[in-house]
Protein backbone atom coordinates (compact mmCIF):
# COMPACT_ATOMS: atom_id res chain seq x y z
CA UNK A 1 0.00 0.00 0.00
CA UNK A 2 1.27 3.33 -0.87
CA UNK A 3 0.50 6.53 0.98
CA UNK A 4 -1.40 9.29 -0.75
CA UNK A 5 0.73 12.12 -2.12
CA UNK A 6 0.18 15.41 -0.33
CA UNK A 7 0.52 18.74 -2.02
CA UNK A 8 2.78 21.27 -0.40
CA UNK A 9 0.03 23.83 -0.06
CA UNK A 10 -2.50 21.60 1.75
CA UNK A 11 -2.15 19.27 4.60
CA UNK A 12 -4.42 16.34 4.86
CA UNK A 13 -5.88 15.89 8.31
CA UNK A 14 -7.09 12.68 9.69
CA UNK A 15 -10.84 12.27 9.46
CA UNK A 16 -12.87 13.68 12.37
CA UNK A 17 -10.25 16.23 13.44
CA UNK A 18 -11.00 19.81 12.40
CA UNK A 19 -9.18 22.91 13.51
CA UNK A 20 -11.44 25.55 15.10
CA UNK A 21 -11.46 28.82 13.19
CA UNK A 22 -13.42 32.10 13.04
CA UNK A 23 -15.74 32.63 10.16
CA UNK A 24 -15.68 35.80 8.14
CA UNK A 25 -19.01 36.86 9.66
CA UNK A 26 -17.67 36.49 13.21
CA UNK A 27 -14.61 38.59 12.38
CA UNK A 28 -16.75 41.31 10.80
CA UNK A 29 -19.02 41.40 13.87
CA UNK A 30 -15.99 41.88 16.15
CA UNK A 31 -14.63 44.66 13.93
CA UNK A 32 -18.02 46.44 13.94
CA UNK A 33 -18.27 46.17 17.75
CA UNK A 34 -14.74 47.56 18.16
CA UNK A 35 -15.64 50.43 15.82
CA UNK A 36 -18.72 51.27 17.88
CA UNK A 37 -16.72 51.22 21.12
CA UNK A 38 -14.01 53.41 19.57
CA UNK A 39 -16.59 55.93 18.36
CA UNK A 40 -17.88 56.24 21.92
CA UNK A 41 -14.53 56.35 23.74
CA UNK A 42 -12.34 58.49 21.46
CA UNK A 43 -14.43 61.70 21.75
CA UNK A 44 -14.28 61.37 25.53
CA UNK A 45 -10.48 61.28 25.41
CA UNK A 46 -10.31 64.29 23.12
CA UNK A 47 -12.72 66.11 25.44
CA UNK A 48 -10.58 65.25 28.46
CA UNK A 49 -7.96 67.90 27.64
CA UNK A 50 -10.66 70.56 27.35
CA UNK A 51 -12.25 69.48 30.64
CA UNK A 52 -8.83 69.51 32.31
CA UNK A 53 -8.19 73.10 31.14
CA UNK A 54 -11.61 74.16 32.41
CA UNK A 55 -10.99 72.57 35.80
CA UNK A 56 -7.54 74.16 36.01
CA UNK A 57 -9.09 77.52 35.14
CA UNK A 58 -11.67 77.16 37.92
CA UNK A 59 -9.00 76.12 40.43
CA UNK A 60 -6.69 79.00 39.42
CA UNK A 61 -9.53 81.52 39.74
CA UNK A 62 -10.48 80.15 43.15
CA UNK A 63 -6.86 80.34 44.31
CA UNK A 64 -6.30 83.85 42.91
CA UNK A 65 -9.51 85.12 44.52
CA UNK A 66 -8.49 83.66 47.87
CA UNK A 67 -5.03 85.23 47.73
CA UNK A 68 -6.48 88.61 46.75
CA UNK A 69 -8.75 88.51 49.80
CA UNK A 70 -5.87 87.51 52.09
CA UNK A 71 -3.72 90.34 50.73
CA UNK A 72 -6.49 92.88 51.31
CA UNK A 73 -7.08 91.62 54.86
CA UNK A 74 -3.39 92.03 55.72
CA UNK A 75 -2.90 95.42 54.06
CA UNK A 76 -5.30 97.81 55.80
CA UNK A 77 -8.22 96.81 53.56
CA UNK A 78 -6.37 97.84 50.37
CA UNK A 79 -6.59 95.46 47.42
CA UNK A 80 -3.40 94.55 45.55
CA UNK A 81 -2.50 96.50 42.44
CA UNK A 82 -2.58 100.04 43.79
CA UNK A 83 0.74 101.92 43.65
CA UNK A 84 2.02 102.55 47.18
CA UNK A 85 -1.21 101.08 48.52
CA UNK A 86 -3.21 104.18 47.56
CA UNK A 87 -6.70 103.09 46.44
CA UNK A 88 -7.32 106.53 44.92
CA UNK A 89 -4.74 105.90 42.18
CA UNK A 90 -5.13 103.74 39.09
CA UNK A 91 -4.12 100.13 39.74
CA UNK A 92 -1.30 98.77 37.58
CA UNK A 93 -0.21 95.33 36.45
CA UNK A 94 3.37 95.89 37.66
CA UNK A 95 2.21 96.80 41.16
CA UNK A 96 -0.20 93.86 41.29
CA UNK A 97 2.50 91.43 40.20
CA UNK A 98 5.04 92.78 42.69
CA UNK A 99 2.59 92.87 45.59
CA UNK A 100 1.41 89.30 44.98
CA UNK A 101 4.81 87.67 44.30
CA UNK A 102 7.11 89.56 46.67
CA UNK A 103 7.25 90.28 50.38
CA UNK A 104 5.44 93.38 51.55
CA UNK A 105 4.60 95.53 54.55
CA UNK A 106 1.11 96.58 55.62
CA UNK A 107 1.38 99.73 53.45
CA UNK A 108 1.89 97.65 50.26
CA UNK A 109 5.59 98.46 49.79
CA UNK A 110 7.42 95.42 48.39
CA UNK A 111 10.78 93.72 48.71
CA UNK A 112 12.23 90.62 47.08
CA UNK A 113 13.40 89.38 50.50
CA UNK A 114 11.40 88.93 53.66
CA UNK A 115 12.41 90.77 56.82
CA UNK A 116 10.88 92.43 59.86
CA UNK A 117 10.18 95.45 57.66
CA UNK A 118 8.50 93.23 55.01
CA UNK A 119 6.86 90.38 56.94
CA UNK A 120 3.88 89.69 54.65
CA UNK A 121 3.60 87.50 51.56
CA UNK A 122 4.44 86.43 49.02
CA UNK A 123 0.92 85.37 48.12
CA UNK A 124 1.85 83.67 44.86
CA UNK A 125 5.07 81.99 43.76
CA UNK A 126 4.30 83.30 40.31
CA UNK A 127 1.18 84.64 38.63
CA UNK A 128 -0.43 81.59 37.04
CA UNK A 129 -1.06 81.72 33.32
CA UNK A 130 -4.62 81.48 32.12
CA UNK A 131 -4.88 77.76 31.15
CA UNK A 132 -6.86 78.67 28.03
CA UNK A 133 -4.45 81.30 26.67
CA UNK A 134 -1.18 80.59 28.56
CA UNK A 135 -0.87 84.31 29.38
CA UNK A 136 -0.24 85.56 32.93
CA UNK A 137 -0.63 89.30 32.43
CA UNK A 138 -3.69 91.05 33.89
CA UNK A 139 -5.90 93.61 32.17
CA UNK A 140 -6.37 96.18 34.96
CA UNK A 141 -9.80 97.84 35.11
CA UNK A 142 -9.49 101.47 36.25
CA UNK A 143 -11.46 102.65 39.29
CA UNK A 144 -14.99 103.72 38.46
CA UNK A 145 -15.10 101.67 35.26
CA UNK A 146 -17.43 98.69 34.85
CA UNK A 147 -16.05 95.18 34.70
CA UNK A 148 -15.67 94.22 31.01
CA UNK A 149 -18.03 91.54 29.72
CA UNK A 150 -16.10 90.81 26.55
CA UNK A 151 -12.65 89.68 25.48
CA UNK A 152 -9.91 92.29 26.01
CA UNK A 153 -7.38 91.09 23.42
CA UNK A 154 -4.58 88.57 23.18
CA UNK A 155 -2.15 90.46 25.46
CA UNK A 156 -4.00 89.55 28.66
CA UNK A 157 -4.78 86.27 30.40
CA UNK A 158 -6.91 87.70 33.21
CA UNK A 159 -9.14 90.72 33.85
CA UNK A 160 -8.94 92.28 37.32
CA UNK A 161 -10.81 95.13 38.93
CA UNK A 162 -8.96 96.09 42.12
CA UNK A 163 -11.79 98.34 43.29
CA UNK A 164 -14.09 95.31 43.76
CA UNK A 165 -11.47 92.53 43.63
CA UNK A 166 -13.29 90.87 40.74
CA UNK A 167 -11.15 88.63 38.57
CA UNK A 168 -12.17 86.65 35.48
CA UNK A 169 -10.49 84.77 32.68
CA UNK A 170 -9.83 86.81 29.55
CA UNK A 171 -11.05 84.48 26.82
CA UNK A 172 -13.47 84.81 23.94
CA UNK A 173 -14.30 81.09 24.16
CA UNK A 174 -17.18 79.35 25.92
CA UNK A 175 -17.24 76.28 28.13
CA UNK A 176 -19.00 73.03 27.23
CA UNK A 177 -22.30 74.45 28.54
CA UNK A 178 -22.05 77.54 26.35
CA UNK A 179 -21.12 79.88 29.22
CA UNK A 180 -18.41 82.41 28.24
CA UNK A 181 -15.24 81.94 30.30
CA UNK A 182 -15.26 85.66 31.01
CA UNK A 183 -18.31 85.01 33.22
CA UNK A 184 -16.48 82.59 35.54
Secondary structure, DSSP 4 states (H G I P E B T S, - for coil): --PPPPPSS-----TT-------HHHHHHHHHHHHHHHHHHHHHHHHHHHHHHHHHHHHHHHHHHHHHHHHHHHTTT--TTSGGG-TTSPP-HHHHHHHHHSEE-TT--EESS--SSS-B--S-SSPPPPTTT---PEEEPPTTSPPP-S---TT-SEEEETTTTEEEE--S-B-TTS-BGGG-
